[in-house]
Amino acid sequence: MPPANPSNCPLPTNREWANWAVGRIEADYNRSADSHLIPVPVPALPNIALYLKDESSHPTGSLKHRLARSLFLYALCNGWIDKGTPVIEASSGSTAVSEAYFARMLGLDFHAVMPKSTALAKIEAIEFYGGHCHFVDCAADTYDAAPALAAELGGHYMDQFTYAERATDWRGNNNIAESIFAQMAREPCPVPRWIVCGAGTGGTSATIGRYVRYNRHATQVCVADPQASVFHRHWADRAVLRVEGPSSLIEGIGRPRMEASFLPEVVDRVEAVSDAQSIAATRVISRLLGRRVGGSTGTNMWVCAMLADEMARRGECGSIVSILCDEGTRYADTLFDDDWLADRGVAIAEPQDRLEQFLASGSLS
């Protein structure tokens, strides 16, 4: 079937395929339902409501589905991708899974450059959608390897870490921030006191931060960041642009260097969370929900507990919204494997007890 051309005016040849591609992505979006907003019960804190935006319900199983859609539309409308253009991305897994989905939809070759430590289930998902995986030793190595591969293949390097904050329409158009506020409209405290999210590219925190300012909401944005990441250091001191040493065990959030898409000025607070705290919270919230969630959700939950504890101590009431970023089945061989944790010297008993105590008493200390 030829590409749609409602005006019946002649189109440049390279625009015909781009029009068709944009239409394919928009049709896919039109078939999709919004993700659910799940209340998380904390009976000990009756005046503080906690919610998780379940982004695992997207077709590719994670929050990154929104980003991949935006990145493809941005690249298409900028004329960076044409019929037959190979697409290359640097990713810790979830973005690559989602981009592989859209690349297959458009009949494009997709190549993901990622650390060797990426969860096997993510690698298998990328390959399921027809993508090709290229492995490097650590996350920092992807910066040079991905554009080099794009040059070798004559393709387009999507570069999520640069374009995430600008590819999404932060004013609305059903972005994640607009969706959260629409779904909160009938809740007892419809304007959240806090929205908590992680930062991999920084695109989500930038979208939410801009949206609340644009709509003049009193909501504050808190980024939950792995201890090994540079983002919390840069937020506290703008001179810090890079961190050395081992990377976090939590895939998808935290970076070794500052990324162009992380906008510290639109973030009100950043909290560092240890791998042990993140993984403990991942397991606790998985049991509470009756299904496994990914590690970045655990990072978010630890910070939500911190903020709720502080609010309760000050006698405040209100709501906290965070993000269930992806499903935990992808981490069965890592975060949910006791032997895997023991091999890496990660002890989660103490933070797990603390979070269980928070759910029972409302206090994290």
Secondary structure, 3 states (H helix, E strand, C coil): CCCCCCCCCCCCHHHHHHHHHHHHHHHHHHCCCCCCEEEECCCCCCCEEEEEEEHHHCCCCECHHHHHHHHHHHHHHCCCCCCCCCEEEECCCHHHHHHHHHHHHHCCCEEEEEECCCCHHHHHHHHHCCCEEEEECCHHHHHHHHHHHHHHHCCEECCHHHHHHHHCCCCCCCCHHHHHHHHCCCCCCCCCCEEEECCCCCHHHHHHHHHHHHCCCCCEEEEEEECCCCHHHHHHCCCCCECCCCCCCCCCCCCCECCCCCCHHHCCEEEEECHHHHHHHHHHHHHHHCCCECHHHHHHHHHHHHHHHHHHHCCCCEEEEEEECEEHHHHCCCCCCHHHHHHCCCCCHHHHHHHHHHHHHCCCC
